[in-house]
Amino acid sequence: MKLRTISRATSYTVARARLLSDKSLEEQVLFRDDPTVSRTMEDALGDINYARLILNSLQSPNSYYWNTVVRAYCGSPDPSQSLSMFLAMHLQQPSTIAPKPDKFTYPFVLKACAKLKDAHLGKQVHCLVCKVGFGSDKYICNSLIHLYARCGDLDYACNVFDKMPERDVVSWTSMIDGLVDNGRAVEAVRVFNEMVHRGVEPNDATIVSALRACAETGALEVGRRVHRIVEEQGLGLKANVSSALIDMYSKCGCIDSAGRVFEVIVEKDVYAWTAMIHGLASHGMSRDAINLFEQMGNSGVKPDEWTMTAVLVACRNAGWAAEGYVHFDDMQKKYGVRPNLLHFGCMVDLYARSGKLKEAEDFIRKMPIPPDEVLWRSLIWACRIHGDTNRAECLIKEVKIDFNDSSSCVLVSNIYASVGKWLDKAILRETMRRQGVIKPRGSSKIEVDGSIHDFTAGDSSHVETESIFEKLDEIDERLRGEGYKPELSEVLLEMGDEEKAFQLLHHSEKLAVAFGLMKTKPGSQIRIVKNLRSCEDCHSFMKLISKTYEREIIVRDRIRFHHFRNGDCSCRDYW
């Protein structure tokens, strides 16, 4: 009778521990500063520990009980306890009566390794999986893909995925998601296309991952195909799918399509509002973004930290320093949102871009939290743009610049070049070479007939390179006839004017636009996604092409969107 009572208690306790360790508890970790939530978390973790005590008191607990507690710890704030339980099962310690791990144990253990981002430990578990004969198990392989992707070991994730004898929708989704998370969105689009081609029906998680990949690469045609799948399967009512569609259309340059998706959402949550506000802000439609933010408040939806970031971006892109500060001040007072480094960074960027360099510096020095290097870098960059090189040099000496970071090195190098300190620039470049610091190359992506073509500065690897270069020479000659003069000051290297002009002509977005003019129909839009901020020469170049070739060109750079029409840009030359 006593054993039966304990067994019932165990069943109830492990079931409750399992329930408490699911997503709700994971979300509560985000609010650990709230004392009420903290007590809830402590109570939940206490229940898991209590379940473990009961488990240890049983004479012969079966694997179900062990796996349930392993899973509960995996979803708790301390996933390392899952590994302790697993080791107790695997090693059969004298003080522990435990069954051997089975195929249901390993997915939880691998998930714990993923949460801890411990690839080394995960690889050891992977070896055990193969040793005990579970290497082909679908659920274990899915967990391995998630683990390696989470830890940034994409080659291992791809290897597991390629060798799977049977893949389900989770396998494909994990692979797509992992590729996007690790900066390989072009491959993610390819994997999604292959999945659809093989007849695997995506679920809402797959759709969100695929839309993220389309958003990153600007793959509008693929994104529209995903939207059709959403409509066919009736997934548009799911909040995460709707928000992902808004984000995809916004980032692919179709803000009108994003607006249409937003309008048909019956119950708009904070994510949908935020996605639409951010989309409008990034397209330079700042007044529309602020108006929508006010509508959001009137609808009763409370903004979160990401909404406030989108609002500050809208002010930044329009150069509204005073209005930006009002919204920044309202964050905590009116909405209860505590400003973080991202919000402070938006304000610094807002002051700095609008030429208020002293205000930006004073703002950083008065921050209640320590500024990071990115904030100082934003100010130093703005000093160079606005010609205040004295302030820039003083800040470089004062701020501890990380010379292992390529962005910092390039910025300081450009400051030296702009004031003619070529020796200091050469010394810094040599330091970068010795330390293996590599300057990121400009790259631009363009979608043509559903395929993504990626160009880097001076790229000659494309199969149609010769034709692209010929087209570029033709464009250059025609634009010079329209008054185009290369901005040679953009090339901060000691070389002749002809060499500088050649370098400028072969920037990545110019190669992409030449390819776009070759491959798209007259009058159609050309969309380009760039990884860096557009330089002044490329900006002038695109304006002239839009007028001379009568084409609308949409360029998304690291900062915002530029819509070039009839020789003008939507940014009004403020970016």
Long-range contacts (C-beta under 8 A, 24 or more apart in sequence): 3-59, 6-54, 6-57, 6-58, 7-58, 9-54, 10-51, 10-54, 10-55, 10-58, 10-61, 10-65, 13-47, 13-50, 13-51, 13-54, 14-51, 14-55, 14-65, 14-68, 14-69, 14-72, 15-68, 16-47, 16-51, 17-44, 17-47, 17-48, 17-50, 17-51, 17-68, 17-69, 17-72, 18-68, 18-71, 18-72, 20-44, 20-47, 20-48, 20-72, 21-48, 21-71, 21-72, 21-73, 21-74, 21-75, 21-76, 22-75, 23-75, 25-75, 25-76, 25-77, 26-75, 29-77, 41-77, 44-76, 45-76, 45-77, 45-78, 48-72, 48-73, 48-76, 48-81, 52-85, 56-96, 58-97, 59-97, 60-97, 61-97, 61-98, 61-99, 62-99, 63-99, 63-100, 63-101, 63-102, 63-104, 63-105, 66-98, 66-99, 66-105, 67-102, 67-104, 67-105, 67-108, 70-105, 70-108, 70-109, 71-108, 73-112, 74-108, 74-109, 74-111, 74-112, 74-115, 79-111, 79-112, 79-115, 79-116, 80-112, 80-116, 82-108, 82-109, 82-111, 82-112, 83-109, 83-112, 83-113, 83-121, 86-112, 86-125, 90-128, 101-132, 103-134, 103-137, 103-139, 103-140, 106-134, 106-137, 106-140, 106-143, 107-139, 107-140, 107-142, 107-143, 110-140, 110-143, 110-144, 110-146, 110-147, 111-143, 111-146, 111-147, 113-147, 114-143, 114-146, 114-147, 114-150, 114-151, 115-150, 117-150, 117-151, 118-151, 119-147, 119-148, 119-151, 119-152, 119-153, 119-156, 122-147, 122-148, 122-151, 123-156, 136-164, 136-165, 138-164, 138-166, 138-167, 138-168, 138-171, 141-171, 142-168, 142-170, 142-171, 142-174, 145-171, 145-174, 145-175, 145-178, 146-174, 146-178, 148-178, 149-174, 149-175, 149-177, 149-178, 149-179, 149-181, 149-182, 150-178, 150-181, 152-182, 154-178, 154-179, 154-182, 154-184, 167-200, 168-200, 169-200, 169-201, 169-202, 169-203, 169-206, 172-200, 172-202, 172-206, 173-202, 173-203, 173-205, 173-206, 173-209, 176-206, 176-209, 176-210, 176-213, 177-205, 177-209, 177-212, 179-213, 180-209, 180-212, 180-213, 180-216, 185-212, 185-213, 185-216, 185-217, 186-217, 186-445, 186-452, 186-454, 188-212, 188-213, 188-216, 189-213, 189-214, 189-217, 189-219, 189-222, 189-452, 192-222, 192-226, 193-222, 193-450, 196-225, 196-229, 201-233, 202-229, 202-233, 204-235, 204-238, 204-240, 204-241, 207-235, 207-241, 207-244, 208-240, 208-241, 208-244, 211-241, 211-244, 211-245, 211-247, 211-248, 212-244, 212-247, 212-248, 214-248, 214-252, 215-244, 215-247, 215-248, 215-250, 215-251, 215-252, 216-251, 216-529, 217-445, 217-447, 217-452, 217-529, 218-251, 218-252, 218-253, 218-445, 218-446, 218-447, 218-452, 218-527, 218-528, 218-529, 218-556, 219-252, 219-447, 219-450, 219-452, 220-252, 220-253, 220-254, 220-447, 220-527, 221-447, 221-449, 221-450, 222-447, 222-450, 223-248, 223-249, 223-252, 236-264, 237-266, 239-267, 239-269, 239-271, 239-272, 240-271, 242-272, 243-269, 243-271, 243-272, 243-274, 243-275, 246-272, 246-275, 246-276, 246-279, 247-275, 247-278, 247-279, 249-279, 250-275, 250-276, 250-278, 250-279, 250-282, 250-283, 251-279, 251-282, 251-556, 252-527, 253-283, 253-525, 253-527, 253-554, 253-556, 253-561, 253-563, 255-279, 255-280, 255-283, 255-285, 268-299, 268-301, 269-301, 270-301, 270-302, 270-303, 270-304, 270-307, 273-299, 273-301, 273-303, 273-307, 274-303, 274-304, 274-306, 274-307, 274-310, 277-307, 277-310, 277-311, 277-314, 278-306, 278-309, 278-310, 278-313, 280-314, 281-310, 281-311, 281-313, 281-314, 281-317, 282-313, 282-317, 282-556, 282-560, 282-561, 283-560, 283-561, 283-563, 283-570, 284-317, 284-318, 284-560, 284-561, 284-563, 284-570, 284-571, 284-572, 286-314, 286-315, 286-317, 286-318, 286-320, 287-318, 289-314, 290-314, 290-315, 290-323, 302-335, 303-335, 303-337, 304-337, 305-337, 305-338, 305-340, 305-342, 305-343, 308-335, 308-337, 308-339, 308-343, 309-342, 309-343, 309-346, 312-343, 312-346, 312-347, 312-350, 313-346, 315-346, 315-350, 316-346, 316-349, 316-350, 316-353, 317-559, 317-560, 317-571, 317-574, 317-575, 318-574, 319-350, 319-353, 319-354, 319-574, 320-350, 321-350, 321-351, 321-354, 321-356, 321-359, 324-350, 340-369, 341-369, 341-371, 341-372, 341-374, 341-375, 344-369, 344-371, 344-375, 345-374, 345-375, 345-378, 348-375, 348-378, 348-379, 349-378, 349-382, 352-378, 352-379, 352-381, 352-382, 352-383, 353-382, 353-574, 355-382, 355-386, 357-382, 357-383, 357-386, 357-388, 357-391, 361-391, 361-395, 373-399, 373-400, 373-401, 373-402, 373-405, 373-408, 377-407, 377-408, 377-411, 380-411, 380-412, 380-415, 381-411, 383-415, 384-411, 384-414, 384-415, 384-418, 389-415, 389-418, 389-419, 393-419, 403-428, 403-431, 403-432, 403-435, 403-437, 404-435, 404-437, 405-437, 406-432, 406-437, 406-438, 406-439, 406-440, 407-440, 409-437, 409-439, 410-439, 413-492, 414-492, 417-492, 417-493, 418-492, 422-494, 425-492, 440-531, 440-532, 441-508, 442-507, 442-508, 442-509, 442-530, 442-531, 442-532, 443-508, 443-530, 443-531, 443-532, 444-508, 444-509, 444-511, 444-512, 444-528, 444-529, 444-530, 444-531, 445-512, 445-528, 445-529, 445-530, 446-512, 446-513, 446-515, 446-516, 446-526, 446-527, 446-528, 446-529, 447-527, 448-515, 448-516, 448-519, 448-520, 449-519, 453-512, 453-515, 455-508, 455-509, 455-511, 455-512, 455-515, 456-508, 457-503, 457-506, 457-507, 457-508, 458-503, 458-506, 459-506, 459-508, 459-511, 462-511, 462-515, 464-515, 464-518, 467-518, 468-511, 468-514, 468-515, 468-518, 471-514, 471-515, 471-517, 471-518, 472-505, 472-506, 472-510, 472-511, 472-514, 475-510, 475-513, 475-514, 475-517, 475-545, 476-505, 478-548, 479-541, 479-544, 479-545, 479-548, 482-544, 482-547, 482-548, 483-544, 484-540, 484-541, 484-544, 486-537, 487-535, 487-536, 487-537, 487-540, 490-535, 490-536, 490-537, 504-535, 504-537, 504-538, 507-535, 507-537, 507-538, 509-534, 509-538, 509-542, 509-555, 510-538, 510-541, 513-542, 513-545, 513-553, 516-553, 517-545, 517-549, 517-551, 522-550, 522-551, 523-550, 523-551, 524-551, 525-551, 525-552, 525-553, 525-554, 526-551, 526-552, 526-553, 526-554, 527-553, 527-554, 527-555, 527-556, 528-553, 528-554, 528-555, 528-556, 529-555, 529-556, 530-555, 530-556, 530-557, 530-558, 531-558, 532-557, 532-558, 533-557, 533-558, 533-559, 533-575, 534-562, 534-575, 539-569, 539-573, 539-575, 542-569, 543-567, 543-568, 543-569
